[in-house]
């Protein structure tokens, strides 16, 4: 299971503490960062909205959920702000919806024994790309990509592209540190 970035913040958004996933988020995120020991988000309007919400939750004791949008009005991150009973701090959990998965280049091959061509398609699906996107990027006919999808479905015993993408996404959470994995595991080491 992937760890969720969690921060404990004062009403001023000053970071009191964060878990390891929170520290990693601050290292790799293009949107969230630490500025003068405060948690901030890159876009000014979002930063103001976040600061106001943190202060409001600390004062009211009522949890809030904030959705941050891209310029194209697509959801890019969710932030859950929870009051800590009896304290003047809040607990903040962040999910970046458009963050790149930090995966070893051949994680799908190592995890499932996919061929290099099918592993490339699997990794593309795990990143949320469509079959058409993959076909265009790889300069392949869509029929070839559909044939590869059928092979992936057979190998995994799944019945749909959506279930395959969901399974690959779940598997990717434990595969991000799989650089040392060699060959197809097939339940054996």
N, C-alpha and C positions, 0 to 999 in steps of 0.2 A: 504494500500500500504506500502510495506517495505521501510524504509528509506535507502538511499544510503549513505555509508560512504564518506564524502567529507572533503578535507583538503585544506587549503591555505598554500602554501609552498614558501619559498624563493628559489632562484636558487641553493642554497647549500642543498636543501631538509629539511631545518629547518622548523619546524611546526610553523606557525604564529597563525593559528586557525583551529579548526575542529568542525564539528557538533557532536551531541550526538551519532549518528551512527558511526562516525569515532572514537570517544572515546571508544565505545563498541568494535569496531573492534580491537583496540589496546589491549583491555583487554582479548579478547577471541581467537584471530587469532593465528594459529600456524605458519603463514608465515610472517605477517606484525607486526612490533613493533616500539616502540619509543626508540631511542638510542641517548643519549646526545641531546635530544630535536629535533632529526632528524627522519624523517620517513624512515625506512629501511625495506628491505625484507630479509628473512633468508638466502637464498642461495647467496653466494658471487657474482657469475656472474650476477644474477638477480639484486642484490643491485647496482652493477656498472652500469648496463644497465639503471636502473631506475634513478639513480643520473645523468647520462649523458643526458637522455631524459628530465628531469626536467630543467636542465641547458640549454639545446638546445631550448626548448619551450620558456623559459623566454627570451632568447636572440633573437630568430627568430620571435616570435609571431605566429608561425604556430602550431596548435594543433596536438597531436600525440595520437595514441592508441597503448598500449603495451600489448602483450599477454605473460603471464608467463606460463611455461610448467612444468609438473612433470618430474621426471627422466624417466618415461615411455612415454614421449613425448605427454602427454595428457594435454589439457588446464586446468589450475588450477585457474587462475585469469586474469581479464582484468582491465586495468588502462587507463582512459582517462585523458589526461593532456591538459588543456586549458590555453592560456595566458589571463591575466587580462589586458584589454586595459588601457594604461597610467600608469601602475604599474609595479614594478619589482618583482611581485609574479605570481604564477600560481595556478590554481584551479585543484585539482586532485580528481577524482571520482574512487572508487575501487569496483569491484564486485568479490568476491571469489566464484568461480564456484563449488568448492568442499567443501565449508564450511558446517558443519552440521547445520541443521535447529534447532533453539532453541525452541523446542516444548514441551509442557506438554505431559506426556506419553499417555493421553487419549483424545487428542484434537479432533481426527476424530470422536470419539464416542460422545463427547459433541456437536460438531458442526452439525453432521448429524444424530445422533441417530443410528449409526451402532452397530451391535452386537460386543462383544469384539473380536471375531475371524475375522470378516470382517474389524473392525477398525485396527487391526494389519496389515492386507494386505494393506489397504488404506495408512497407514503411511509408509509402506515399498515402495509402489509405489511413494508416494510423495518424498521420499528420493532417487528416481531414480533406485531402484532395479527392476529386472525383475521378472516375475512369477516363473521362474525356480529357481532364487536365493532364493525367499521366500519359495518355496517348499522344497528346500534343507535345508535352515536354520531351518525351522519348522518341518522337517522330515515328510512331507505330500506328498501324491501322487499328481502329476501335475493336474490330473483330478479334485481333490478336490479344488485345488487353482483356477482352471478355473471356477468351479461352484460358488465359492465365488466372483470371478470377475463379473460374470453374475449378481449376486445378487446386487453388488455395482452399476453396470450400471443401473439396474432396479430402485434402490432406488434414484439415482441421475438424472435419465432421460437422461443419456448420451449414446452414441452409440459405443464408442471405448475406449480401454485401454489408448491410448494417450490423448484423451480428458479428461478422468477421472484424469490422472496424472497431466495434466495442471490445471484443476479446483482445485484439492487438493493442488497443489503448491500455487496457488493464495489464496486459503482459509487459508493456513498455515501462510501467512504473517500477518493475523489479529488474529490468534489463539495462537501466542507465549506467550501471557500474559493471557491465558484463564484459569488459575488455579482455579479461583473462579466460573467458569461455572459449573452448576449442571444439569444433565439430558439432554434430547434431547430438543433443543430450540423450534422447530416447529413454529417459528415466535412468540412465547409467552414467557413471563418472569414472 
